[in-house]
Amino acid sequence: MQHTPIIPVGVRLPLAHDHLTPADFLEMCRAGLAMGYSSFWVSDHILLPDASNSTYPHTEDGKVPFDANSPWLDPLLVLTWLSAQLPEARFGTSVVIMTLRNPTLLAKQLASMSWLTRAPISFGVGTGWLRDEYDVTGMRFEKRATRAKADIAEIKELITQGGRAYTVRGDDDQPVEKHFVMKPVAPAPVEFLWGGYSPVALRLVASSCDGWLPAKLSLEQLRTHLNALKQACADIERDFSELRLVAKPGSGPDPKAGRVDKDNLAQYAELGMHEVILELPLKPDNAAEAIQVMERVAARTWL
């Protein structure tokens, strides 16, 4: 089998559990690299309620495909650990719920990860869907897309320039502007890929991001949203060709949105996508099961 997909194919790693250890994650990544996969991605939740009225946007019935006991590791800690042991691999998040976090602290984490690993980071970000998670972390759910645009600008400035001006309390509690320093800067590139596809999200991609990382869209839906993204770029005179386009068809090796195989990969390439991410099952029984999925997809996908 030749390890040459039409366009690169990455892998969204599963969740950790008692039968999927840190060593197993290394085994999965090493096996994936040997098969010809291009990158490895992890997803994000901070904490989950036992029950919620929030609607999950990626299933037909709006029900969440995982429960509150699902173990979500901190994505940047996972990627720092993996990168330190697999310097030949490329890693990303798909996606971090950015607006659950303080942007200055997130900038410090990204710069530290970049300094430690010296590796590029594909930082897939979004605003999430779970109102309860915002409430319990003390972050505002409303207007989160507006806040995301400001947060991206702040983080980019901090990790590239090493500081920025902030308004703080001065004498008599009066506001005063001061310049603050945050070192080290990120020595390797950090690309911001936005994960949503609403009209607001596409405008955010055009104005503030390095690329687009939509999830669980069919090829036809991708085509429609790509046209809208091109228009959003044209509206602000942004060069659409600057964007890196990464598709994530859906959960598991055979999602309804379109499985990763040779024929579909050709269509993704024709649409102008630069990479496709295979989502492994969230909770495989063990590493061997996950590796078998990668082998099956590679066998039907590589040229």
Secondary structure as GFF3:
##gff-version 3
##sequence-region A 1 303
A	DSSP	beta_strand	9	12	.	.	.	ID=ss1
A	DSSP	alpha_helix	22	35	.	.	.	ID=ss2
A	DSSP	beta_strand	40	42	.	.	.	ID=ss3
A	DSSP	alpha_helix	75	85	.	.	.	ID=ss4
A	DSSP	beta_strand	91	97	.	.	.	ID=ss5
A	DSSP	three_ten_helix	98	100	.	.	.	ID=ss6
A	DSSP	alpha_helix	103	117	.	.	.	ID=ss7
A	DSSP	beta_strand	121	126	.	.	.	ID=ss8
A	DSSP	alpha_helix	131	137	.	.	.	ID=ss9
A	DSSP	alpha_helix	144	161	.	.	.	ID=ss10
A	DSSP	beta_strand	163	169	.	.	.	ID=ss11
A	DSSP	three_ten_helix	171	173	.	.	.	ID=ss12
A	DSSP	beta_strand	175	181	.	.	.	ID=ss13
A	DSSP	beta_strand	190	194	.	.	.	ID=ss14
A	DSSP	alpha_helix	199	208	.	.	.	ID=ss15
A	DSSP	beta_strand	211	212	.	.	.	ID=ss16
A	DSSP	alpha_helix	219	235	.	.	.	ID=ss17
A	DSSP	three_ten_helix	240	242	.	.	.	ID=ss18
A	DSSP	beta_strand	244	247	.	.	.	ID=ss19
A	DSSP	alpha_helix	262	271	.	.	.	ID=ss20
A	DSSP	beta_strand	275	279	.	.	.	ID=ss21
A	DSSP	alpha_helix	287	301	.	.	.	ID=ss22
###
